[in-house]
């Protein structure tokens, strides 16, 4: 069992930056692949960025060059650094932990609002 708690969301102007954090507890953090998803009103949840248990990353085309995902296994935390934010980045951002042997875990979400 893994518990995920996101933080760092808020209101920012276009062009600004935010850093999201996701603190994990309850299991061995390092064995999980971690990801950030987002869901805007009226839209499906989409993958934003992912980082494997060994640190390999991948990004949605819409955020490449602007967002950076990282993890600190010593702190059981995954981060999403978001720069050059755009109004279309406005969404609820969710942390995800996944491993092929178990069902995925989700955090409660944190709201990011980018004003134009």
C-alpha angles and dihedrals in degrees: 000000000000128000118203125195120186125202140166102068123132147118119311136165121249110278092030131115139238133179119213122202130198117195117200129201139169103051144035102300096194095066094060129089107225131209145172121225130180137202125198122197111285093007136101122258110266136194113253104175139341137196124195126224088263095046104262111148137202133179141199111256090242093064103033111129093016106060129052126194121201139162137212109202091187089061096035088233138129122199137202115201108198119193133173089024119200131202088249089064088070108121145105107281119214130196117222132194119194140175127172092240099056141036114271122263126222136199124225094257135244125233120239117189122184116193122206 
